[in-house]
Amino acid sequence: MRRIAEKQFSPVPSDGREFGQLLRTERLAAGYSLGALAFKLKVTKGYLSRLEQGKAKPSKPMIARIAKTLTIDPSSLFVLAGYLPTDVKRIFYRYPVEAPAVLRESFSEYGANRDWAEQPKKKLKPNTTTSRSAHPTVNLEDLYEVVHADCFDWLKKRASNSIHAVVTDPPYGLKEYTPEEKSKLRRGHGGIWRIPPRLGGCTRMPLPRFTVLTDEDRVALKDFFSRWAKEISRVLVPGGHIFIATNPLLSHLVYLALIEAGLEKRGEIIRLVQTLRGGDRPKNAHKEFDDVTVMPRSCWEPWGLFRKPCEGRVQDSLRKWKTGGLRRVSKEEPFCDVIKSAPTRAIEREISPHPSLKPQAFIRQIVRAALPLGEGIILDPFMGGGSTIAAACAAGYQSIGIESDPEFYEMAVKGIPRLASLAPNGDSNGTLLPSQGKIYGQQQTLFGR
Ligand SMILES: C[S@@+](CC[C@H](N)C(=O)[O-])C[C@H]1O[C@@H](n2cnc3c(N)ncnc32)[C@H](O)[C@@H]1O
């Protein structure tokens, strides 16, 4: 039997500082001053300030009131204040060995980014220029630009050699983001969008069914990416990288289109993530063939990695264009092509409820690696709910996001500052924490010159 040392157990709750940090981030993101929120909650400014400093413990009704006023899900506030959901507590009492083991197995390695974690914490100064940004050292608004447009139109007008990396998750099923399919999605039934069954009482995000594409659709898909790759190739600087999310059924079409447009395939990033795709028994014959799975249960998501050919050697490209390689995690550790990842967290989906929102813990690792010297502009031409742009802000990178759908565009406008203000993944037990501005420390040195 493995022995567990006494020091591996810590009291619950913690000292309340994490609750206070989250409260402060959410208050700033909602545009409240300390006084204004205290007035709204009918408490004193001093009490609210003590809550934010972790010096007072909020009651459960107080947490519910805060969540309602800030229009956020109360779950994270409850947990960070030391209140575990009763059913979860029961599971822990009943399975004291198994429950922690299952959680560790599922969450402990998600999104670990030692480079961020190693950076010294910087104190936030009061923000004088924008009430919605929690990151005063550099105005977030100066770091990124979001555009409501069709990316093909936008790309045509963009100057050649003016983008340093592309990180994107395109509508690779093509159909799912047509007006027709989006209206079916918003009505909650039918079409290409599959609404997965509720699990443990939780409604899950809809998933597009890629298998319904016809041969004609596949030709159209290849053509779409051929046109796209041509435009992207022109606006990228030599040596600039493209990270493009895809799926195992269609990746070959996407990759071929990019290669034919003259881009070099440089590898593939494997996002290890448990999805609900595949793993089913034959339809209408599942009892007869109960030992059969039609397709493997998908446990990974491929991200194609491409590069516009360098002019000369990589070192020449790095000097001239600031591109050609990938940023290391640290001096000792290169960027690796397998990344363990959780599905997007509830708090992020609540901030930006796009059906394909990528988790910050994952996308920040990709975005950070895309600029080898941390300089240049990242483009996401299929911005969706803004996860790439938020990740770029968190790394202190300049970025541009393009989104053609007006609702998703508005979602991104509202969601980016809040997604950017979350810590990539928080502490080792997977708690998502507000970032304390530590990753923003880089902004001034990278872009303030
Ligand atoms: C898969 S989603 C991206 C999700 C995003 N990565 C996120 O984390 O929220 C693709 C997005 O591209 C948008 N889109 C589709 N065609 C587009 C086009 N031609 N130009 C710009 N955006 C487009 C869709 O409306 C959709 O929001």
The ligand as a Gaussian input file, in Angstrom:
#p B3LYP/6-31G(d) Opt

LIG

0 1
 C      -14.962000      26.801000     -34.919000
 S      -15.476000      28.405000     -34.654000
 C      -14.139000      29.184000     -33.820000
 C      -14.236000      29.071000     -32.340000
 C      -13.111000      29.773000     -31.633000
 N      -11.858000      29.092000     -31.795000
 C      -13.406000      29.956000     -30.147000
 O      -12.635000      29.488000     -29.309000
 O      -14.459000      30.524000     -29.845000
 C      -15.402000      29.109000     -36.256000
 C      -15.950000      30.515000     -36.338000
 O      -15.653000      31.033000     -37.630000
 C      -16.720000      31.878000     -38.021000
 N      -16.663000      31.992000     -39.492000
 C      -17.099000      31.104000     -40.427000
 N      -16.808000      31.545000     -41.656000
 C      -16.173000      32.735000     -41.510000
 C      -15.598000      33.688000     -42.417000
 N      -15.627000      33.482000     -43.729000
 N      -15.005000      34.785000     -41.907000
 C      -14.952000      35.008000     -40.573000
 N      -15.481000      34.147000     -39.662000
 C      -16.077000      33.028000     -40.122000
 C      -17.962000      31.182000     -37.477000
 O      -19.047000      32.087000     -37.334000
 C      -17.457000      30.624000     -36.154000
 O      -17.743000      31.495000     -35.089000

